[in-house]
Amino acid sequence: MGMLINGELVDNWLEKEVEEGEFKRMESTFRHWVTNDGSSEFAAEANRYHLYVSDACPWAHRTVIFRKLKKLEGVIGLSLVEADMFDDGWTFEEQGKYSDALYGLRYMHEIYTRADKNFTGQITVPVLWDKKLNTIVNNESSEIIRMLNSAFNDFTDVKTDYYPDAIRDEIDKINKPIYENINNGVYRCGFATSQDAYDKAFERLFNELENVEVILSKQRYLLGSELTEADWRLFTTLIRFDAVYVGHFKCNLKRISDYPNLSNYVRELYQIEGVAETVDFEYIKRHYYYSHTSVNPTQLVPRGPELNFTSPHDRNVRFGA
């Protein structure tokens, strides 16, 4: 990930996020909004904005999915960082799939200092970049997906609303425990440096997975019959769970494949048109196992497990097509 202090790169970024053995994620820094009503300096325009993402990162994956679902590929550009991440943070190759499409830079931290030469904070993805004002609009995934959900509707034929007014309070309510206990919970397990911190995170994680399993036994999606942002926020953790978090982060009480409803649910979402294209398991495993040397000092990348998210699911039969 990497970290800057007054524009200077520092080592051991993970140590800054661990207190008394517990992993505590820092808040995102850039929190501006793209709007389509003139209420901000960042107006919704085609070809003005660019996403910087990693295919490994579940937070970045949210934004890639929304860009795909809303058919915004021709409206918002995209650059992928390389899978490996060490002391310099997220990196780009000089040419090819994992190069910086805008400026040809080698490191993600150079994007941050391009926006603010004295920046202090974590060098995270995703980043929504404004090519017109040459700055970062936002680096908080939960806010970027809401911009992609509605701010660019004038530039796409897809008007699907994953954060509808009528159930926003319900979405916000269910997002909170899922983020705290599952999305961030796997990291609290994996980056814990004390047994007590790990045990607490582990218990919260699997209690919440059981809660969600019960919800999905009664209805198709987290909020009922309507697919919302809450489902996509959960999906990006679930899709990585058996491949990475079970082994690498010691989240090994159960696999997602051991939960009948969760496993069918994640297969349904994976099989929605375009979503499978956003998932690269070799890249995902390479990043976690090879780059997290504090967790996996040998850097051995496992060849398994065998996963098949294309097998039939039962959600149509149980809840209607």
C-alpha positions as CSV (number, residue, x, y, z in Angstrom):
1,M,0.0,0.0,0.0
2,G,2.6,2.5,1.1
3,M,2.4,5.7,3.1
4,L,3.5,9.3,2.6
5,I,4.3,11.8,5.3
6,N,4.5,15.4,3.9
7,G,5.0,14.0,0.4
8,E,7.9,11.6,1.4
9,L,7.5,7.8,1.2
10,V,8.0,6.0,4.5
11,D,8.5,2.3,5.3
12,N,6.4,-0.1,7.3
13,W,3.0,1.3,6.5
14,L,1.2,-1.6,8.2
15,E,2.7,-0.7,11.6
16,K,0.9,2.6,11.4
17,E,-2.5,0.7,11.3
18,V,-1.8,-1.7,14.2
19,E,-2.5,-0.7,17.8
20,E,-2.1,-3.2,20.6
21,G,-2.1,-6.0,18.2
22,E,-5.3,-4.9,16.4
23,F,-5.5,-3.8,12.8
24,K,-7.3,-0.4,12.6
25,R,-7.8,0.9,9.1
26,M,-7.1,4.6,8.5
27,E,-9.8,6.9,7.0
28,S,-9.7,7.8,3.4
29,T,-8.5,11.4,2.7
30,F,-10.0,12.7,-0.5
31,R,-13.8,13.0,-0.1
32,H,-15.0,15.2,-3.0
33,W,-18.0,14.3,-5.1
34,V,-18.8,14.3,-8.8
35,T,-22.3,15.7,-9.3
36,N,-24.6,16.1,-12.3
37,D,-26.5,19.2,-10.9
38,G,-23.7,21.8,-10.7
39,S,-23.5,21.5,-6.9
40,S,-19.7,20.7,-6.9
41,E,-16.7,21.8,-8.9
42,F,-16.5,18.2,-10.2
43,A,-19.2,18.1,-12.8
44,A,-20.2,14.8,-14.4
45,E,-18.6,14.7,-17.9
46,A,-17.6,12.0,-20.3
47,N,-13.9,11.3,-20.5
48,R,-13.0,13.7,-17.7
49,Y,-12.4,11.1,-14.9
50,H,-10.1,8.1,-14.5
51,L,-10.1,5.2,-12.1
52,Y,-6.9,3.8,-10.6
53,V,-7.5,0.3,-9.2
54,S,-6.0,-3.0,-8.2
55,D,-7.7,-6.3,-9.3
56,A,-6.6,-7.7,-5.9
57,C,-8.2,-5.1,-3.7
58,P,-11.8,-5.8,-2.7
59,W,-12.5,-2.0,-2.2
60,A,-11.2,-1.2,-5.7
61,H,-13.1,-4.2,-7.1
62,R,-16.4,-2.5,-6.0
63,T,-15.7,0.4,-8.3
64,V,-14.7,-1.9,-11.2
65,I,-18.0,-3.8,-10.9
66,F,-20.0,-0.6,-10.9
67,R,-18.2,0.8,-13.9
68,K,-19.0,-2.5,-15.6
69,L,-22.6,-2.8,-14.5
70,K,-23.4,0.8,-15.5
71,K,-21.6,0.4,-18.8
72,L,-19.3,3.4,-18.1
73,E,-16.1,1.9,-19.7
74,G,-16.3,4.5,-22.5
75,V,-17.0,7.3,-20.1
76,I,-14.4,6.7,-17.3
77,G,-10.9,5.5,-18.0
78,L,-9.1,2.8,-16.0
79,S,-5.5,2.0,-15.0
80,L,-4.5,-1.2,-13.2
81,V,-1.5,-1.4,-10.8
82,E,0.7,-4.5,-10.8
83,A,-0.2,-7.4,-8.4
84,D,3.1,-7.1,-6.4
85,M,3.3,-4.4,-3.8
86,F,6.3,-3.8,-1.5
87,D,8.0,-0.8,0.2
88,D,7.2,1.6,-2.7
89,G,3.5,0.7,-2.5
90,W,1.3,0.0,-5.6
91,T,3.4,0.1,-8.8
92,F,2.9,0.3,-12.5
93,E,4.9,-1.4,-15.3
94,E,6.4,0.8,-17.9
95,Q,4.3,-0.6,-20.7
96,G,1.4,-3.0,-20.9
97,K,-1.7,-4.0,-19.1
98,Y,-0.5,-2.6,-15.7
99,S,0.9,0.7,-16.9
100,D,-0.4,4.2,-16.0
101,A,-2.5,5.2,-18.9
102,L,-2.4,8.9,-18.2
103,Y,1.1,9.9,-17.2
104,G,3.3,6.8,-17.5
105,L,4.2,7.0,-13.8
106,R,5.9,4.1,-12.0
107,Y,4.3,4.4,-8.6
108,M,0.8,5.1,-7.2
109,H,2.3,7.4,-4.7
110,E,3.3,9.7,-7.6
111,I,-0.4,10.1,-8.4
112,Y,-1.0,11.3,-4.8
113,T,1.8,13.8,-4.8
114,R,0.7,15.0,-8.2
115,A,-2.6,16.0,-6.5
116,D,-0.9,17.2,-3.3
117,K,2.9,17.5,-3.1
118,N,2.8,17.5,0.7
119,F,0.3,14.7,1.1
120,T,0.3,12.7,4.3
121,G,-1.6,9.4,4.4
122,Q,-1.9,5.9,3.0
123,I,-1.5,5.3,-0.7
124,T,-4.7,3.4,-1.4
125,V,-6.8,2.3,-4.3
126,P,-9.3,3.0,-5.7
127,V,-8.6,6.5,-6.8
128,L,-11.0,8.6,-8.9
129,W,-8.9,11.1,-10.7
130,D,-10.0,14.3,-12.4
131,K,-8.0,14.9,-15.7
132,K,-9.4,18.4,-16.0
133,L,-8.3,19.8,-12.6
134,N,-5.4,17.3,-12.3
135,T,-6.3,16.1,-8.8
136,I,-7.8,13.3,-6.9
137,V,-11.6,13.6,-6.5
138,N,-12.1,10.7,-4.1
139,N,-10.3,7.7,-2.7
140,E,-13.1,6.2,-0.7
141,S,-14.7,3.2,-2.5
142,S,-18.1,3.4,-0.8
143,E,-18.5,7.0,-2.1
144,I,-17.0,6.3,-5.6
145,I,-19.6,3.5,-6.2
146,R,-22.4,5.9,-5.4
147,M,-21.1,8.4,-7.9
148,L,-20.8,5.7,-10.5
149,N,-24.3,4.6,-9.6
150,S,-26.1,7.8,-10.4
151,A,-23.9,10.8,-11.3
152,F,-23.1,9.6,-14.9
153,N,-26.6,8.4,-15.9
154,D,-26.7,11.0,-18.7
155,F,-23.8,9.1,-20.4
156,T,-25.2,5.5,-20.2
157,D,-28.3,3.6,-21.2
158,V,-28.2,1.7,-17.9
159,K,-30.3,3.5,-15.3
160,T,-30.4,0.8,-12.7
161,D,-30.2,2.3,-9.2
162,Y,-28.3,0.3,-6.6
163,Y,-28.9,2.9,-3.9
164,P,-32.6,3.8,-4.3
165,D,-34.1,6.5,-2.1
166,A,-36.8,4.3,-0.7
167,I,-34.4,1.9,1.0
168,R,-31.3,4.0,1.6
169,D,-31.6,3.8,5.4
170,E,-31.9,0.0,5.2
171,I,-28.9,-0.2,2.9
172,D,-26.8,2.0,5.3
173,K,-28.0,-0.1,8.3
174,I,-26.9,-3.5,6.8
175,N,-23.7,-2.1,5.3
176,K,-22.4,-1.2,8.8
177,P,-22.1,-4.6,10.4
178,I,-21.0,-6.3,7.2
179,Y,-18.2,-3.7,6.7
180,E,-17.1,-3.9,10.3
181,N,-17.2,-7.6,10.8
182,I,-16.8,-9.1,7.3
183,N,-15.3,-6.7,4.8
184,N,-12.8,-5.3,7.3
185,G,-13.1,-8.3,9.6
186,V,-11.0,-10.5,7.4
187,Y,-8.2,-7.9,7.5
188,R,-8.5,-7.7,11.3
189,C,-7.9,-11.4,11.4
190,G,-5.1,-11.4,8.9
191,F,-3.2,-8.4,10.2
192,A,-3.7,-9.0,13.9
193,T,-0.5,-9.3,15.9
194,S,-1.9,-10.6,19.2
195,Q,-4.0,-13.7,19.9
196,D,-6.7,-11.7,21.7
197,A,-7.2,-9.3,18.7
198,Y,-7.3,-12.2,16.3
199,D,-9.8,-14.2,18.4
200,K,-12.1,-11.2,18.7
201,A,-12.0,-10.5,15.0
202,F,-12.5,-14.1,14.2
203,E,-15.5,-14.5,16.4
204,R,-17.1,-11.3,15.0
205,L,-16.4,-12.4,11.4
206,F,-18.1,-15.8,11.6
207,N,-21.0,-14.6,13.7
208,E,-21.7,-12.1,11.0
209,L,-21.4,-14.7,8.2
210,E,-23.9,-16.8,10.1
211,N,-26.3,-13.8,10.4
212,V,-26.0,-13.2,6.6
213,E,-26.5,-16.9,5.9
214,V,-29.8,-16.7,7.8
215,I,-30.9,-13.6,5.9
216,L,-30.2,-15.2,2.6
217,S,-32.1,-18.3,3.6
218,K,-35.3,-16.2,3.7
219,Q,-34.8,-13.8,0.7
220,R,-32.8,-13.6,-2.5
221,Y,-30.7,-10.6,-1.6
222,L,-29.6,-8.7,1.5
223,L,-32.6,-6.3,1.3
224,G,-35.1,-8.7,-0.2
225,S,-35.9,-9.1,-3.9
226,E,-33.9,-6.1,-5.1
227,L,-30.1,-6.2,-5.8
228,T,-28.4,-3.3,-4.2
229,E,-25.0,-1.8,-3.4
230,A,-25.0,-3.8,-0.2
231,D,-24.8,-7.0,-2.1
232,W,-21.9,-5.8,-4.3
233,R,-20.0,-4.6,-1.2
234,L,-20.4,-8.0,0.4
235,F,-19.6,-9.9,-2.9
236,T,-16.1,-8.6,-3.3
237,T,-15.1,-10.1,0.1
238,L,-17.0,-13.4,-0.4
239,I,-15.4,-14.0,-3.8
240,R,-11.9,-13.8,-2.3
241,F,-12.7,-15.7,0.9
242,D,-12.0,-19.3,0.0
243,A,-9.1,-18.5,-2.3
244,V,-7.3,-16.2,0.1
245,Y,-8.8,-15.3,3.5
246,V,-9.3,-18.9,4.7
247,G,-5.6,-19.7,4.5
248,H,-3.7,-16.5,4.3
249,F,-5.7,-14.5,6.9
250,K,-6.5,-17.6,9.1
251,C,-10.3,-17.2,8.6
252,N,-10.6,-21.0,8.6
253,L,-13.7,-21.9,10.7
254,K,-15.7,-22.4,7.5
255,R,-15.3,-21.7,3.8
256,I,-18.0,-19.8,1.9
257,S,-18.6,-23.1,0.1
258,D,-19.7,-24.6,3.4
259,Y,-22.6,-22.2,3.7
260,P,-25.5,-23.3,1.4
261,N,-27.1,-19.9,1.0
262,L,-23.9,-17.8,0.8
263,S,-22.3,-20.1,-1.7
264,N,-25.3,-20.1,-4.0
265,Y,-25.7,-16.3,-3.6
266,V,-22.1,-15.6,-4.5
267,R,-22.3,-17.8,-7.6
268,E,-25.4,-15.9,-8.8
269,L,-23.7,-12.5,-8.5
270,Y,-20.5,-13.9,-10.2
271,Q,-22.7,-15.1,-13.1
272,I,-24.3,-11.7,-13.7
273,E,-23.2,-10.4,-17.1
274,G,-19.8,-8.8,-17.0
275,V,-18.9,-9.6,-13.4
276,A,-16.7,-12.6,-14.0
277,E,-14.5,-10.5,-16.2
278,T,-13.7,-8.4,-13.2
279,V,-12.3,-11.3,-11.2
280,D,-8.7,-12.5,-11.7
281,F,-7.9,-15.2,-9.1
282,E,-4.2,-15.6,-10.1
283,Y,-3.6,-11.9,-9.7
284,I,-5.6,-11.9,-6.4
285,K,-3.6,-14.8,-4.9
286,R,-0.3,-13.4,-6.2
287,H,-0.9,-10.1,-4.5
288,Y,-1.9,-11.4,-1.1
289,Y,0.5,-14.3,-0.7
290,Y,3.5,-12.7,-2.4
291,S,3.2,-9.1,-1.2
292,H,2.1,-9.6,2.4
293,T,5.5,-10.7,3.6
294,S,4.7,-10.0,7.2
295,V,1.9,-12.6,7.0
296,N,3.6,-15.0,4.5
297,P,7.4,-14.5,4.7
298,T,8.1,-17.4,2.3
299,Q,6.1,-15.7,-0.4
300,L,4.9,-19.1,-1.6
301,V,1.7,-18.7,-3.7
302,P,-0.7,-21.7,-3.3
303,R,-1.8,-23.5,-6.5
304,G,-5.3,-24.2,-5.1
305,P,-8.0,-24.3,-4.2
306,E,-10.2,-25.5,-7.0
307,L,-13.1,-23.0,-7.3
308,N,-16.0,-23.1,-9.8
309,F,-18.3,-20.1,-9.6
310,T,-19.9,-21.0,-12.9
311,S,-21.7,-24.0,-11.5
312,P,-25.5,-23.7,-11.3
313,H,-27.0,-21.8,-8.3
314,D,-30.4,-22.3,-6.7
315,R,-31.5,-18.7,-6.3
316,N,-33.8,-18.7,-9.4
317,V,-35.6,-21.8,-8.3
318,R,-36.0,-20.7,-4.7
319,F,-36.9,-17.1,-5.2
320,G,-38.0,-16.8,-8.9
321,A,-36.1,-15.8,-12.0
